[in-house]
Amino acid sequence: MSHHPFNESEIAAVYRVIAERRDMRHFAPGVIAPQLLTKLLNAAHHAPSVGLMQPWRFIRIIEAEIRKKIYDLVHQERVQTAQALGEYENTTRMAEFMRLKVEGILECSELLVVALCDKRDQHIFGRRTMPEMDLASVACAIQNLWLTARAEGLGMGWVSMFDPIELAALLNIPDGAKPIAILCLGHVDKFYTQPMLVEEAWAKEKPLSDMVMENTWS
C-alpha cells in the first residue's frame, strides 16, 4: 500500500488532463503571457531523461517570415505524403488526406521547434544498446508540455510533416542535432471531444486489450 499518494482531487486532475489532451489543429486569436510560456517550458524541462542527458532543445519562432517558411516546408511534405498514400493505398485516401487539417502553424499563438541536441554520442549511460533513448527522453518533455498546456486551457499540436534536413538548415541547427517536432501552441475555441482523426473518420482507436500481453509476445 502506498503511503505517498496525492489527494483524490489531485489524482483525478492527472487522469483528466491525460484523457482530455488533444492534438490540436484549430486555434483562436490571442497571445500567451511570457510567464505562462516559461512555466510550460519549465514543465517540459522537468521531464525524465536517460542518464540525465536532457537532450531537448527548444527554438521559439518569433519572426513571421521564418514561420511562413516553416509552413511552406510542412506543406511540401504534406503533398508528398498525399502522393505516397495514393501510391500505397488509393487515390481516394489521397484526396481524404488532403482535406484534413494537419497543422495550425500560421494561426497558433506560439510556434516551437523541438530538436535533439548535438554531441549525443558522448552520453553512454542508458544509450549503449538503446541509442534511441535520447528521442524517448525528448518525447517525455513534449508530453509534459502538452499536458500542462491542456491543464492551463491551451491547445497544442505536434507537427511531424517536414524534412528534418531542410528545417535544420533553415534554423541553423548544428550538425549532429536534429529537429523532431514542430509544436503549435495557442488558445482554442474548444477542444475536440475525440482525437481529430477519429472525429474526421480517418482512423479508429484500438483498445488497450490489443496492446497488453503476458510473458511473451502473443
N, C-alpha and C positions, 0 to 999 in steps of 0.2 A: 504493500500500500504506500502510495506516495504521500510524503508529508510536506511537499513544496508546491502544491497547485496554486494557480491564480484563483480568485473568487469566481463564482458562477457567471456573473455578467461579463467579466473579462474573458473567460473561456469562450462564452457564446459569441463575443465580438470577434475573436480569432477565427472561429469556424464560419461566421457570417461573411467576413471580408474575403475569405478564401472562396466561398460559394458564389459571392456576388462580383468577384473580379471578372472583367470582360476585356477582350482585345478590341479596343475602340477605334473606329474609323471616322466617326462623325463628331465634330467639335463645334462648340459655340464660341462667340467672341468673348474676350476677357483676358486679363493678364494674371500671371501667378506672382504673388508677392515674393520678393527676393528671399525673405527669411523662410518662407514655406518651401521654396525650391531647395534652399540649403538644408532644411530639415529632411526633405525627401532623399537628397543625395547622401546625407549622413546616415540615413537608414540603410541605403544601399551599401555604403561603406562598412557597415556592421555585419555584412554577410560572412558566412564561414568561407574559408579558402584553404585549400590543401597546403600544408607546410607554412601557413600564414603568409603566402606569397602575395596576396592581394593583387591579382593580375588585371583588375579592371581599370580602365581609363575612360573618363567622360569628357566629351567635347561638346560644349554648348554652342549651338549655331545661332548667332545673333545678327548676321548680315543677310539681308533679303536676297542678295544676288547668289550667295552660296546656297541658301535654302532652295532657291529655284534650280540651281544646278544639281542639287541632290534629288529634287523631284524629277528632273529630266533623266537622271541615271535610273531611278526606280521605274519610270515609265518605259524606258528602253528595255529593262529586264521583264517588265510586265508583258510587253508584246512578245518577247522571245519565249516566255513561259507559256503564253497562249498558243504560240505556234507549236511548242513541244507537246502540249496537251492535244492539239489537233492531230499530231503525228502518232502519239502513243494511245490516244483514246479515240476521239472522233471530232468532227467539226462542230457538232452541237455542243460538246463540252467546251470547246474553244470559245464559242460565242457566249456561253453561260459565264465563263470565267471573265470575259471582257466586260460583262455587265456588273460584276462585283466591284464594290468599292474596297480597295485593298490598302489604302493609306489615307492619312489626313495631314500630309506634310505642309501644305500651304495654308491650312486652316487652324492648326493647333497653336496653342499659346507658346509652348517651348518645344524646341527640337534638339534632341540629344543624340550624338553618335557614341556608341559604346564600343571600345576596342580592347583586345588583348594587348598587354604591354609587350615591349620588345625584351630581348635578353632573357627569355623564359627558360632557356636550356640550362641556365645556372641553378635553377631550382630543381633539386633532385628529390627532396623529401616528398613522398607520395606520388611522384611522377615517373619513377624509373621504368616501371612497366605499364603505367597508365598516364601517358603524357597529356591525354585529353582532359585530365582533371583540372587543368587551368581553365578550359572552356566551361566545365561544370561549375567552377567557382564563380565565374562571371555571370553565369545563368542564375546563380543564387542571388547575386547582387541585383540583377534585373528584377527578379521576383520580389525581393524586398521593396524595391522602388514601386513596383506595380501594386503590391498590397497596401502599402502606406498611402499611395496616391488615391486608391479607392476609398480607404478609410477617411481621407481628407475631402472626399467628394469630387475628386478629379479623375478624368479618364486617361488611360494610356493605351497606345497601340504599338506593337512590336512589328517593325517592317524588316523583312529579310530579303526582299527582292532587289538586289543590287550586285554589281560586280565589285568584289572587295578590293581588287587591284585598282580599279578606276576611282573608287571612293577614297582609298588610301592616298592616291596621287593628288586628288582634289584637296584633301585636308592636310597634306604634308605629313602624313603618318610615317614614322621611320621604318626602315627595313627591319623585318623580324616581328613587328607589331601587325595587328590585323583587325580591321573593323568587322564586328559581328552583328551589330544591331543598330537600326535607326529607331529611336523612340519618339513617338508623338505624344505630347503631354498637354492636357488642357481641360478647360471647362466643357461640360456636355449638357445638353437639354435633358437627356435621360440616358440611362444605361440600358443596354439590350437585356431583355428578360432571359434570353438564352444566348449561347455563343452565336455570333453573327452568321457564321457559316451554317449553323443549324437553322436559324431563322430564315436564311435565304435558300434552304433546301439543297445546299451544296454538299453537305456531309452529315453523317449521323454519329452521335457519340456512342462509344462502346461501353458496356457495363464493366464495373470493377471485376466481376467474376471472370471475365475473359482475360484478365491481366494477372491473376493470382494463381500461383502453382505451389505445390508442396514437394520438397526434397529434390526433384529433378524437373527438367523442362518437359511439360506434357501438353 
